[in-house]
Amino acid sequence: MIESLLVANRGEIARRIIRTAKRLGVRAIAVHSEADADLPFVAEADEAVCVGPANPAQSYRNVEAILDAAKSTGAQAIHPGYGFLSENADFARTVESSGLVWVGPGADAIAAMGDKINARNLMAAAGVPVAPGTTEPAADLA
């Protein structure tokens, strides 16, 4: 079992992950933007690291800053929550190639499910019932 988990998200999402980690005896590490420093999820974590300014592209979506926070705190795993980097297959691969545990669907699953037509076709091929609809991208707006 992991001993430390970095939560790469904010707000209520981060609070739920932090609460669960602590209940499991796992050290919970929050990342936050400068604007979010005083929010409850930061105070509830065992440790917190500022990863940038208020703009999420410069903080919560900043892969380098998130990985630096994991390294500086000794985190063993990263949980992306949902939104932000949770649907980024490259981020999942980068986390794993950095020697950290990725808590979430595998990078291949993220990539496969990120394209809705591809996901629909994969499910239909696996025998999962899907609603009627197109199996190819629309060629144009008409």
N, CA, C and O atoms as a GROMACS GRO file, in nm:
protein
  568
    1MET      N    1   0.084  -0.118   0.000
    1MET     CA    2   0.000   0.000   0.000
    1MET      C    3   0.088   0.124   0.000
    1MET      O    4   0.196   0.125   0.059
    2ILE      N    5   0.042   0.227  -0.066
    2ILE     CA    6   0.116   0.353  -0.067
    2ILE      C    7   0.105   0.423   0.068
    2ILE      O    8   0.010   0.402   0.143
    3GLU      N    9   0.203   0.504   0.097
    3GLU     CA   10   0.204   0.578   0.223
    3GLU      C   11   0.174   0.726   0.205
    3GLU      O   12   0.139   0.794   0.301
    4SER      N   13   0.188   0.776   0.081
    4SER     CA   14   0.165   0.919   0.056
    4SER      C   15   0.102   0.939  -0.081
    4SER      O   16   0.140   0.874  -0.179
    5LEU      N   17   0.006   1.030  -0.086
    5LEU     CA   18  -0.072   1.054  -0.207
    5LEU      C   19  -0.082   1.204  -0.232
    5LEU      O   20  -0.128   1.279  -0.146
    6LEU      N   21  -0.040   1.246  -0.350
    6LEU     CA   22  -0.056   1.386  -0.389
    6LEU      C   23  -0.188   1.397  -0.465
    6LEU      O   24  -0.214   1.321  -0.558
    7VAL      N   25  -0.270   1.492  -0.425
    7VAL     CA   26  -0.400   1.514  -0.487
    7VAL      C   27  -0.387   1.632  -0.583
    7VAL      O   28  -0.371   1.746  -0.541
    8ALA      N   29  -0.394   1.602  -0.713
    8ALA     CA   30  -0.374   1.705  -0.816
    8ALA      C   31  -0.508   1.764  -0.858
    8ALA      O   32  -0.547   1.756  -0.975
    9ASN      N   33  -0.577   1.822  -0.762
    9ASN     CA   34  -0.706   1.884  -0.788
    9ASN      C   35  -0.735   1.981  -0.675
    9ASN      O   36  -0.650   2.004  -0.590
   10ARG      N   37  -0.856   2.038  -0.673
   10ARG     CA   38  -0.888   2.137  -0.571
   10ARG      C   39  -1.032   2.123  -0.524
   10ARG      O   40  -1.108   2.040  -0.575
   11GLY      N   41  -1.069   2.203  -0.428
   11GLY     CA   42  -1.207   2.212  -0.383
   11GLY      C   43  -1.261   2.084  -0.324
   11GLY      O   44  -1.190   2.006  -0.261
   12GLU      N   45  -1.391   2.063  -0.346
   12GLU     CA   46  -1.461   1.948  -0.288
   12GLU      C   47  -1.404   1.816  -0.338
   12GLU      O   48  -1.401   1.717  -0.264
   13ILE      N   49  -1.360   1.812  -0.462
   13ILE     CA   50  -1.298   1.690  -0.516
   13ILE      C   51  -1.177   1.654  -0.431
   13ILE      O   52  -1.164   1.540  -0.386
   14ALA      N   53  -1.089   1.750  -0.410
   14ALA     CA   54  -0.969   1.727  -0.330
   14ALA      C   55  -1.006   1.688  -0.186
   14ALA      O   56  -0.943   1.600  -0.128
   15ARG      N   57  -1.107   1.753  -0.129
   15ARG     CA   58  -1.147   1.722   0.008
   15ARG      C   59  -1.188   1.576   0.023
   15ARG      O   60  -1.152   1.511   0.120
   16ARG      N   61  -1.263   1.526  -0.072
   16ARG     CA   62  -1.309   1.387  -0.066
   16ARG      C   63  -1.192   1.289  -0.076
   16ARG      O   64  -1.187   1.190  -0.004
   17ILE      N   65  -1.100   1.318  -0.165
   17ILE     CA   66  -0.983   1.230  -0.181
   17ILE      C   67  -0.896   1.235  -0.056
   17ILE      O   68  -0.849   1.132  -0.008
   18ILE      N   69  -0.874   1.355  -0.004
   18ILE     CA   70  -0.793   1.372   0.117
   18ILE      C   71  -0.856   1.298   0.234
   18ILE      O   72  -0.787   1.228   0.308
   19ARG      N   73  -0.985   1.313   0.251
   19ARG     CA   74  -1.056   1.247   0.360
   19ARG      C   75  -1.041   1.094   0.350
   19ARG      O   76  -1.017   1.026   0.451
   20THR      N   77  -1.056   1.042   0.230
   20THR     CA   78  -1.043   0.898   0.210
   20THR      C   79  -0.900   0.851   0.236
   20THR      O   80  -0.878   0.749   0.301
   21ALA      N   81  -0.803   0.925   0.184
   21ALA     CA   82  -0.663   0.889   0.206
   21ALA      C   83  -0.632   0.883   0.356
   21ALA      O   84  -0.572   0.788   0.404
   22LYS      N   85  -0.674   0.984   0.428
   22LYS     CA   86  -0.646   0.988   0.572
   22LYS      C   87  -0.715   0.873   0.645
   22LYS      O   88  -0.659   0.815   0.739
   23ARG      N   89  -0.836   0.841   0.602
   23ARG     CA   90  -0.908   0.729   0.664
   23ARG      C   91  -0.832   0.597   0.642
   23ARG      O   92  -0.840   0.506   0.725
   24LEU      N   93  -0.759   0.588   0.531
   24LEU     CA   94  -0.680   0.469   0.500
   24LEU      C   95  -0.539   0.475   0.559
   24LEU      O   96  -0.460   0.382   0.541
   25GLY      N   97  -0.509   0.583   0.629
   25GLY     CA   98  -0.377   0.597   0.689
   25GLY      C   99  -0.270   0.643   0.591
   25GLY      O  100  -0.151   0.622   0.614
   26VAL      N  101  -0.312   0.705   0.482
   26VAL     CA  102  -0.220   0.754   0.378
   26VAL      C  103  -0.202   0.904   0.396
   26VAL      O  104  -0.299   0.978   0.410
   27ARG      N  105  -0.077   0.948   0.396
   27ARG     CA  106  -0.047   1.091   0.407
   27ARG      C  107  -0.100   1.162   0.282
   27ARG      O  108  -0.066   1.124   0.170
   28ALA      N  109  -0.183   1.263   0.301
   28ALA     CA  110  -0.246   1.335   0.191
   28ALA      C  111  -0.176   1.467   0.167
   28ALA      O  112  -0.157   1.548   0.258
   29ILE      N  113  -0.136   1.488   0.042
   29ILE     CA  114  -0.064   1.608   0.002
   29ILE      C  115  -0.150   1.684  -0.098
   29ILE      O  116  -0.188   1.630  -0.202
   30ALA      N  117  -0.180   1.808  -0.066
   30ALA     CA  118  -0.259   1.892  -0.156
   30ALA      C  119  -0.167   1.982  -0.238
   30ALA      O  120  -0.062   2.024  -0.191
   31VAL      N  121  -0.208   2.010  -0.359
   31VAL     CA  122  -0.147   2.118  -0.436
   31VAL      C  123  -0.253   2.226  -0.447
   31VAL      O  124  -0.373   2.198  -0.449
   32HIS      N  125  -0.207   2.350  -0.455
   32HIS     CA  126  -0.303   2.461  -0.462
   32HIS      C  127  -0.243   2.577  -0.540
   32HIS      O  128  -0.121   2.592  -0.550
   33SER      N  129  -0.331   2.658  -0.593
   33SER     CA  130  -0.287   2.782  -0.657
   33SER      C  131  -0.271   2.889  -0.548
   33SER      O  132  -0.314   2.870  -0.434
   34GLU      N  133  -0.209   2.999  -0.585
   34GLU     CA  134  -0.194   3.110  -0.490
   34GLU      C  135  -0.331   3.155  -0.439
   34GLU      O  136  -0.346   3.190  -0.322
   35ALA      N  137  -0.431   3.156  -0.527
   35ALA     CA  138  -0.564   3.203  -0.490
   35ALA      C  139  -0.637   3.108  -0.395
   35ALA      O  140  -0.726   3.149  -0.322
   36ASP      N  141  -0.599   2.980  -0.396
   36ASP     CA  142  -0.669   2.879  -0.317
   36ASP      C  143  -0.600   2.845  -0.185
   36ASP      O  144  -0.642   2.752  -0.116
   37ALA      N  145  -0.496   2.918  -0.149
   37ALA     CA  146  -0.415   2.883  -0.032
   37ALA      C  147  -0.495   2.872   0.098
   37ALA      O  148  -0.457   2.796   0.186
   38ASP      N  149  -0.603   2.946   0.111
   38ASP     CA  150  -0.680   2.946   0.236
   38ASP      C  151  -0.806   2.859   0.230
   38ASP      O  152  -0.889   2.866   0.320
   39LEU      N  153  -0.821   2.779   0.128
   39LEU     CA  154  -0.941   2.695   0.116
   39LEU      C  155  -0.931   2.572   0.206
   39LEU      O  156  -0.821   2.528   0.241
   40PRO      N  157  -1.046   2.516   0.244
   40PRO     CA  158  -1.047   2.402   0.337
   40PRO      C  159  -0.963   2.282   0.294
   40PRO      O  160  -0.899   2.220   0.378
   41PHE      N  161  -0.962   2.248   0.166
   41PHE     CA  162  -0.886   2.129   0.125
   41PHE      C  163  -0.738   2.143   0.156
   41PHE      O  164  -0.671   2.044   0.184
   42VAL      N  165  -0.686   2.264   0.152
   42VAL     CA  166  -0.544   2.288   0.181
   42VAL      C  167  -0.518   2.263   0.330
   42VAL      O  168  -0.420   2.198   0.367
   43ALA      N  169  -0.606   2.316   0.413
   43ALA     CA  170  -0.590   2.299   0.558
   43ALA      C  171  -0.610   2.153   0.601
   43ALA      O  172  -0.549   2.108   0.698
   44GLU      N  173  -0.695   2.080   0.530
   44GLU     CA  174  -0.725   1.943   0.568
   44GLU      C  175  -0.616   1.844   0.528
   44GLU      O  176  -0.608   1.734   0.584
   45ALA      N  177  -0.531   1.881   0.434
   45ALA     CA  178  -0.423   1.793   0.390
   45ALA      C  179  -0.314   1.788   0.496
   45ALA      O  180  -0.302   1.879   0.578
   46ASP      N  181  -0.236   1.681   0.493
   46ASP     CA  182  -0.122   1.671   0.585
   46ASP      C  183  -0.009   1.765   0.544
   46ASP      O  184   0.070   1.808   0.628
   47GLU      N  185  -0.004   1.796   0.415
   47GLU     CA  186   0.098   1.885   0.361
   47GLU      C  187   0.039   1.952   0.238
   47GLU      O  188  -0.047   1.894   0.171
   48ALA      N  189   0.084   2.072   0.206
   48ALA     CA  190   0.033   2.142   0.088
   48ALA      C  191   0.147   2.216   0.019
   48ALA      O  192   0.239   2.266   0.083
   49VAL      N  193   0.136   2.222  -0.114
   49VAL     CA  194   0.238   2.287  -0.196
   49VAL      C  195   0.168   2.380  -0.295
   49VAL      O  196   0.075   2.340  -0.364
   50CYS      N  197   0.215   2.504  -0.301
   50CYS     CA  198   0.163   2.598  -0.401
   50CYS      C  199   0.228   2.565  -0.535
   50CYS      O  200   0.350   2.553  -0.545
   51VAL      N  201   0.144   2.549  -0.638
   51VAL     CA  202   0.195   2.513  -0.770
   51VAL      C  203   0.179   2.623  -0.874
   51VAL      O  204   0.203   2.599  -0.992
   52GLY      N  205   0.139   2.743  -0.832
   52GLY     CA  206   0.132   2.852  -0.928
   52GLY      C  207   0.021   2.950  -0.901
   52GLY      O  208  -0.048   2.943  -0.799
   53PRO      N  209   0.004   3.044  -0.994
   53PRO     CA  210  -0.097   3.148  -0.979
   53PRO      C  211  -0.239   3.096  -0.997
   53PRO      O  212  -0.261   2.978  -1.023
   54ALA      N  213  -0.334   3.186  -0.982
   54ALA     CA  214  -0.476   3.151  -0.986
   54ALA      C  215  -0.519   3.082  -1.116
   54ALA      O  216  -0.604   2.994  -1.114
   55ASN      N  217  -0.462   3.122  -1.226
   55ASN     CA  218  -0.499   3.064  -1.355
   55ASN      C  219  -0.470   2.914  -1.354
   55ASN      O  220  -0.354   2.874  -1.341
   56PRO      N  221  -0.574   2.828  -1.367
   56PRO     CA  222  -0.553   2.683  -1.362
   56PRO      C  223  -0.452   2.630  -1.463
   56PRO      O  224  -0.385   2.530  -1.436
   57ALA      N  225  -0.439   2.694  -1.578
   57ALA     CA  226  -0.342   2.649  -1.678
   57ALA      C  227  -0.200   2.664  -1.625
   57ALA      O  228  -0.109   2.592  -1.667
   58GLN      N  229  -0.180   2.756  -1.532
   58GLN     CA  230  -0.048   2.780  -1.476
   58GLN      C  231  -0.028   2.712  -1.341
   58GLN      O  232   0.080   2.721  -1.283
   59SER      N  233  -0.130   2.644  -1.291
   59SER     CA  234  -0.119   2.577  -1.162
   59SER      C  235  -0.170   2.433  -1.171
   59SER      O  236  -0.090   2.340  -1.184
   60TYR      N  237  -0.300   2.414  -1.166
   60TYR     CA  238  -0.356   2.279  -1.161
   60TYR      C  239  -0.336   2.198  -1.290
   60TYR      O  240  -0.344   2.075  -1.286
   61ARG      N  241  -0.310   2.264  -1.400
   61ARG     CA  242  -0.283   2.192  -1.526
   61ARG      C  243  -0.135   2.196  -1.563
   61ARG      O  244  -0.097   2.156  -1.673
   62ASN      N  245  -0.052   2.244  -1.474
   62ASN     CA  246   0.091   2.256  -1.499
   62ASN      C  247   0.160   2.125  -1.457
   62ASN      O  248   0.192   2.105  -1.340
   63VAL      N  249   0.182   2.039  -1.555
   63VAL     CA  250   0.237   1.906  -1.529
   63VAL      C  251   0.371   1.915  -1.456
   63VAL      O  252   0.393   1.841  -1.360
   64GLU      N  253   0.458   2.001  -1.499
   64GLU     CA  254   0.590   2.013  -1.437
   64GLU      C  255   0.578   2.053  -1.290
   64GLU      O  256   0.648   1.998  -1.204
   65ALA      N  257   0.491   2.148  -1.260
   65ALA     CA  258   0.474   2.193  -1.122
   65ALA      C  259   0.415   2.082  -1.034
   65ALA      O  260   0.454   2.066  -0.919
   66ILE      N  261   0.322   2.007  -1.089
   66ILE     CA  262   0.261   1.896  -1.014
   66ILE      C  263   0.367   1.789  -0.984
   66ILE      O  264   0.376   1.739  -0.872
   67LEU      N  265   0.445   1.753  -1.085
   67LEU     CA  266   0.550   1.652  -1.064
   67LEU      C  267   0.657   1.701  -0.968
   67LEU      O  268   0.707   1.624  -0.886
   68ASP      N  269   0.693   1.829  -0.976
   68ASP     CA  270   0.790   1.886  -0.882
   68ASP      C  271   0.735   1.879  -0.739
   68ASP      O  272   0.810   1.850  -0.645
   69ALA      N  273   0.606   1.905  -0.723
   69ALA     CA  274   0.544   1.898  -0.590
   69ALA      C  275   0.549   1.755  -0.537
   69ALA      O  276   0.576   1.732  -0.419
   70ALA      N  277   0.524   1.660  -0.625
   70ALA     CA  278   0.530   1.519  -0.582
   70ALA      C  279   0.671   1.482  -0.538
   70ALA      O  280   0.689   1.416  -0.436
   71LYS      N  281   0.769   1.524  -0.615
   71LYS     CA  282   0.908   1.493  -0.580
   71LYS      C  283   0.950   1.560  -0.450
   71LYS      O  284   1.014   1.497  -0.365
   72SER      N  285   0.916   1.687  -0.435
   72SER     CA  286   0.962   1.761  -0.317
   72SER      C  287   0.896   1.713  -0.188
   72SER      O  288   0.952   1.734  -0.079
   73THR      N  289   0.781   1.650  -0.197
   73THR     CA  290   0.712   1.603  -0.077
   73THR      C  291   0.730   1.453  -0.053
   73THR      O  292   0.687   1.400   0.050
   74GLY      N  293   0.794   1.386  -0.147
   74GLY     CA  294   0.812   1.242  -0.134
   74GLY      C  295   0.685   1.164  -0.160
   74GLY      O  296   0.671   1.051  -0.113
   75ALA      N  297   0.592   1.221  -0.235
   75ALA     CA  298   0.468   1.150  -0.268
   75ALA      C  299   0.501   1.023  -0.346
   75ALA      O  300   0.590   1.022  -0.431
   76GLN      N  301   0.427   0.919  -0.318
   76GLN     CA  302   0.445   0.793  -0.389
   76GLN      C  303   0.344   0.777  -0.502
   76GLN      O  304   0.366   0.700  -0.595
   77ALA      N  305   0.235   0.852  -0.494
   77ALA     CA  306   0.127   0.836  -0.592
   77ALA      C  307   0.063   0.971  -0.619
   77ALA      O  308   0.072   1.064  -0.538
   78ILE      N  309  -0.004   0.980  -0.734
   78ILE     CA  310  -0.080   1.100  -0.769
   78ILE      C  311  -0.222   1.058  -0.806
   78ILE      O  312  -0.243   0.968  -0.887
   79HIS      N  313  -0.318   1.126  -0.744
   79HIS     CA  314  -0.459   1.109  -0.777
   79HIS      C  315  -0.503   1.238  -0.845
   79HIS      O  316  -0.492   1.345  -0.784
   80PRO      N  317  -0.553   1.232  -0.969
   80PRO     CA  318  -0.588   1.354  -1.040
   80PRO      C  319  -0.728   1.408  -1.010
   80PRO      O  320  -0.762   1.516  -1.058
   81GLY      N  321  -0.810   1.336  -0.933
   81GLY     CA  322  -0.948   1.379  -0.914
   81GLY      C  323  -1.022   1.363  -1.045
   81GLY      O  324  -1.007   1.261  -1.113
   82TYR      N  325  -1.102   1.463  -1.082
   82TYR     CA  326  -1.161   1.461  -1.215
   82TYR      C  327  -1.151   1.600  -1.275
   82TYR      O  328  -1.135   1.699  -1.203
   83GLY      N  329  -1.162   1.607  -1.409
   83GLY     CA  330  -1.133   1.733  -1.476
   83GLY      C  331  -0.982   1.757  -1.477
   83GLY      O  332  -0.906   1.663  -1.457
   84PHE      N  333  -0.940   1.879  -1.500
   84PHE     CA  334  -0.799   1.915  -1.506
   84PHE      C  335  -0.717   1.809  -1.580
   84PHE      O  336  -0.735   1.791  -1.700
   85LEU      N  337  -0.627   1.739  -1.511
   85LEU     CA  338  -0.536   1.644  -1.576
   85LEU      C  339  -0.586   1.500  -1.575
   85LEU      O  340  -0.516   1.411  -1.624
   86SER      N  341  -0.702   1.476  -1.520
   86SER     CA  342  -0.751   1.338  -1.506
   86SER      C  343  -0.780   1.271  -1.640
   86SER      O  344  -0.781   1.149  -1.650
   87GLU      N  345  -0.803   1.350  -1.742
   87GLU     CA  346  -0.834   1.295  -1.874
   87GLU      C  347  -0.717   1.310  -1.971
   87GLU      O  348  -0.734   1.303  -2.092
   88ASN      N  349  -0.599   1.332  -1.916
   88ASN     CA  350  -0.480   1.354  -1.996
   88ASN      C  351  -0.393   1.228  -1.993
   88ASN      O  352  -0.321   1.203  -1.896
   89ALA      N  353  -0.400   1.150  -2.101
   89ALA     CA  354  -0.325   1.024  -2.107
   89ALA      C  355  -0.175   1.047  -2.097
   89ALA      O  356  -0.104   0.968  -2.035
   90ASP      N  357  -0.127   1.154  -2.158
   90ASP     CA  358   0.017   1.183  -2.150
   90ASP      C  359   0.060   1.210  -2.006
   90ASP      O  360   0.168   1.169  -1.965
   91PHE      N  361  -0.024   1.277  -1.929
   91PHE     CA  362   0.008   1.302  -1.788
   91PHE      C  363   0.015   1.170  -1.712
   91PHE      O  364   0.107   1.150  -1.632
   92ALA      N  365  -0.080   1.082  -1.734
   92ALA     CA  366  -0.080   0.953  -1.667
   92ALA      C  367   0.048   0.876  -1.700
   92ALA      O  368   0.110   0.817  -1.611
   93ARG      N  369   0.088   0.878  -1.826
   93ARG     CA  370   0.212   0.810  -1.866
   93ARG      C  371   0.333   0.874  -1.800
   93ARG      O  372   0.424   0.805  -1.755
   94THR      N  373   0.335   1.006  -1.794
   94THR     CA  374   0.446   1.079  -1.734
   94THR      C  375   0.456   1.047  -1.585
   94THR      O  376   0.567   1.029  -1.533
   95VAL      N  377   0.344   1.042  -1.517
   95VAL     CA  378   0.345   1.008  -1.375
   95VAL      C  379   0.407   0.870  -1.355
   95VAL      O  380   0.495   0.852  -1.271
   96GLU      N  381   0.361   0.773  -1.433
   96GLU     CA  382   0.412   0.637  -1.418
   96GLU      C  383   0.560   0.626  -1.457
   96GLU      O  384   0.636   0.556  -1.392
   97SER      N  385   0.600   0.696  -1.564
   97SER     CA  386   0.741   0.690  -1.605
   97SER      C  387   0.832   0.762  -1.506
   97SER      O  388   0.954   0.743  -1.508
   98SER      N  389   0.773   0.845  -1.420
   98SER     CA  390   0.850   0.913  -1.316
   98SER      C  391   0.867   0.825  -1.192
   98SER      O  392   0.929   0.865  -1.094
   99GLY      N  393   0.811   0.704  -1.199
   99GLY     CA  394   0.823   0.612  -1.087
   99GLY      C  395   0.715   0.626  -0.982
   99GLY      O  396   0.724   0.567  -0.874
  100LEU      N  397   0.612   0.704  -1.013
  100LEU     CA  398   0.501   0.724  -0.920
  100LEU      C  399   0.384   0.634  -0.958
  100LEU      O  400   0.374   0.589  -1.072
  101VAL      N  401   0.297   0.610  -0.864
  101VAL     CA  402   0.175   0.534  -0.890
  101VAL      C  403   0.068   0.631  -0.940
  101VAL      O  404   0.046   0.736  -0.881
  102TRP      N  405   0.004   0.594  -1.048
  102TRP     CA  406  -0.108   0.672  -1.104
  102TRP      C  407  -0.236   0.612  -1.048
  102TRP      O  408  -0.263   0.494  -1.068
  103VAL      N  409  -0.314   0.692  -0.978
  103VAL     CA  410  -0.440   0.646  -0.921
  103VAL      C  411  -0.551   0.690  -1.015
  103VAL      O  412  -0.601   0.802  -1.007
  104GLY      N  413  -0.588   0.599  -1.103
  104GLY     CA  414  -0.692   0.629  -1.201
  104GLY      C  415  -0.684   0.530  -1.315
  104GLY      O  416  -0.604   0.437  -1.312
  105PRO      N  417  -0.768   0.550  -1.415
  105PRO     CA  418  -0.764   0.459  -1.530
  105PRO      C  419  -0.629   0.466  -1.599
  105PRO      O  420  -0.563   0.570  -1.596
  106GLY      N  421  -0.588   0.357  -1.660
  106GLY     CA  422  -0.461   0.354  -1.732
  106GLY      C  423  -0.460   0.452  -1.848
  106GLY      O  424  -0.566   0.490  -1.899
  107ALA      N  425  -0.341   0.492  -1.888
  107ALA     CA  426  -0.327   0.590  -1.996
  107ALA      C  427  -0.394   0.543  -2.125
  107ALA      O  428  -0.456   0.624  -2.195
  108ASP      N  429  -0.384   0.414  -2.157
  108ASP     CA  430  -0.447   0.363  -2.279
  108ASP      C  431  -0.599   0.375  -2.271
  108ASP      O  432  -0.664   0.406  -2.370
  109ALA      N  433  -0.656   0.350  -2.155
  109ALA     CA  434  -0.800   0.363  -2.138
  109ALA      C  435  -0.843   0.509  -2.150
  109ALA      O  436  -0.945   0.539  -2.211
  110ILE      N  437  -0.765   0.599  -2.092
  110ILE     CA  438  -0.796   0.741  -2.103
  110ILE      C  439  -0.795   0.784  -2.250
  110ILE      O  440  -0.885   0.854  -2.295
  111ALA      N  441  -0.692   0.742  -2.323
  111ALA     CA  442  -0.681   0.778  -2.464
  111ALA      C  443  -0.797   0.718  -2.544
  111ALA      O  444  -0.855   0.787  -2.629
  112ALA      N  445  -0.832   0.594  -2.518
  112ALA     CA  446  -0.939   0.528  -2.593
  112ALA      C  447  -1.074   0.591  -2.565
  112ALA      O  448  -1.156   0.605  -2.656
  113MET      N  449  -1.098   0.629  -2.442
  113MET     CA  450  -1.229   0.683  -2.405
  113MET      C  451  -1.240   0.834  -2.426
  113MET      O  452  -1.350   0.890  -2.420
  114GLY      N  453  -1.128   0.900  -2.450
  114GLY     CA  454  -1.130   1.045  -2.469
  114GLY      C  455  -1.194   1.088  -2.600
  114GLY      O  456  -1.244   1.200  -2.610
  115ASP      N  457  -1.193   1.003  -2.697
  115ASP     CA  458  -1.259   1.030  -2.826
  115ASP      C  459  -1.393   0.957  -2.822
  115ASP      O  460  -1.396   0.834  -2.820
  116LYS      N  461  -1.502   1.031  -2.820
  116LYS     CA  462  -1.634   0.971  -2.797
  116LYS      C  463  -1.676   0.873  -2.906
  116LYS      O  464  -1.736   0.770  -2.876
  117ILE      N  465  -1.645   0.902  -3.031
  117ILE     CA  466  -1.680   0.808  -3.138
  117ILE      C  467  -1.598   0.680  -3.124
  117ILE      O  468  -1.652   0.570  -3.136
  118ASN      N  469  -1.470   0.695  -3.098
  118ASN     CA  470  -1.384   0.578  -3.077
  118ASN      C  471  -1.435   0.496  -2.958
  118ASN      O  472  -1.442   0.373  -2.966
  119ALA      N  473  -1.469   0.563  -2.850
  119ALA     CA  474  -1.518   0.494  -2.730
  119ALA      C  475  -1.647   0.418  -2.762
  119ALA      O  476  -1.664   0.303  -2.721
  120ARG      N  477  -1.735   0.482  -2.833
  120ARG     CA  478  -1.863   0.419  -2.871
  120ARG      C  479  -1.837   0.296  -2.956
  120ARG      O  480  -1.897   0.190  -2.933
  121ASN      N  481  -1.749   0.308  -3.054
  121ASN     CA  482  -1.717   0.195  -3.142
  121ASN      C  483  -1.652   0.081  -3.066
  121ASN      O  484  -1.681  -0.036  -3.092
  122LEU      N  485  -1.562   0.113  -2.972
  122LEU     CA  486  -1.499   0.009  -2.889
  122LEU      C  487  -1.602  -0.067  -2.807
  122LEU      O  488  -1.596  -0.190  -2.797
  123MET      N  489  -1.696   0.005  -2.749
  123MET     CA  490  -1.798  -0.059  -2.668
  123MET      C  491  -1.889  -0.146  -2.753
  123MET      O  492  -1.923  -0.258  -2.714
  124ALA      N  493  -1.929  -0.095  -2.870
  124ALA     CA  494  -2.013  -0.175  -2.960
  124ALA      C  495  -1.940  -0.303  -3.002
  124ALA      O  496  -2.000  -0.410  -3.007
  125ALA      N  497  -1.811  -0.292  -3.032
  125ALA     CA  498  -1.732  -0.409  -3.072
  125ALA      C  499  -1.719  -0.510  -2.958
  125ALA      O  500  -1.702  -0.629  -2.983
  126ALA      N  501  -1.726  -0.462  -2.834
  126ALA     CA  502  -1.717  -0.550  -2.718
  126ALA      C  503  -1.853  -0.609  -2.680
  126ALA      O  504  -1.864  -0.685  -2.584
  127GLY      N  505  -1.956  -0.572  -2.756
  127GLY     CA  506  -2.089  -0.625  -2.728
  127GLY      C  507  -2.170  -0.545  -2.629
  127GLY      O  508  -2.275  -0.591  -2.585
  128VAL      N  509  -2.124  -0.428  -2.593
  128VAL     CA  510  -2.198  -0.342  -2.501
  128VAL      C  511  -2.306  -0.268  -2.581
  128VAL      O  512  -2.275  -0.210  -2.685
  129PRO      N  513  -2.430  -0.271  -2.536
  129PRO     CA  514  -2.534  -0.199  -2.610
  129PRO      C  515  -2.505  -0.048  -2.613
  129PRO      O  516  -2.472   0.012  -2.510
  130VAL      N  517  -2.518   0.010  -2.729
  130VAL     CA  518  -2.500   0.155  -2.744
  130VAL      C  519  -2.620   0.213  -2.817
  130VAL      O  520  -2.685   0.144  -2.895
  131ALA      N  521  -2.650   0.338  -2.790
  131ALA     CA  522  -2.760   0.406  -2.857
  131ALA      C  523  -2.728   0.423  -3.005
  131ALA      O  524  -2.612   0.433  -3.043
  132PRO      N  525  -2.830   0.426  -3.088
  132PRO     CA  526  -2.804   0.447  -3.231
  132PRO      C  527  -2.732   0.580  -3.252
  132PRO      O  528  -2.754   0.677  -3.179
  133GLY      N  529  -2.646   0.584  -3.351
  133GLY     CA  530  -2.572   0.706  -3.380
  133GLY      C  531  -2.462   0.680  -3.480
  133GLY      O  532  -2.446   0.568  -3.530
  134THR      N  533  -2.387   0.782  -3.509
  134THR     CA  534  -2.281   0.774  -3.608
  134THR      C  535  -2.162   0.694  -3.556
  134THR      O  536  -2.134   0.692  -3.437
  135THR      N  537  -2.094   0.628  -3.648
  135THR     CA  538  -1.973   0.552  -3.612
  135THR      C  539  -1.848   0.616  -3.670
  135THR      O  540  -1.737   0.569  -3.648
  136GLU      N  541  -1.867   0.723  -3.744
  136GLU     CA  542  -1.756   0.797  -3.806
  136GLU      C  543  -1.772   0.945  -3.774
  136GLU      O  544  -1.885   0.992  -3.757
  137PRO      N  545  -1.664   1.019  -3.767
  137PRO     CA  546  -1.677   1.164  -3.745
  137PRO      C  547  -1.754   1.228  -3.859
  137PRO      O  548  -1.744   1.184  -3.974
  138ALA      N  549  -1.830   1.332  -3.829
  138ALA     CA  550  -1.905   1.405  -3.932
  138ALA      C  551  -1.807   1.474  -4.024
  138ALA      O  552  -1.710   1.535  -3.980
  139ALA      N  553  -1.832   1.463  -4.154
  139ALA     CA  554  -1.743   1.522  -4.254
  139ALA      C  555  -1.754   1.674  -4.256
  139ALA      O  556  -1.655   1.743  -4.282
  140ASP      N  557  -1.873   1.726  -4.228
  140ASP     CA  558  -1.893   1.871  -4.227
  140ASP      C  559  -2.017   1.902  -4.144
  140ASP      O  560  -2.085   1.810  -4.097
  141LEU      N  561  -2.047   2.029  -4.125
  141LEU     CA  562  -2.159   2.069  -4.041
  141LEU      C  563  -2.293   2.024  -4.097
  141LEU      O  564  -2.386   1.996  -4.021
  142ALA      N  565  -2.304   2.017  -4.228
  142ALA     CA  566  -2.432   1.977  -4.290
  142ALA      C  567  -2.462   1.832  -4.254
  142ALA      O  568  -2.565   1.779  -4.296
   0.00000   0.00000   0.00000
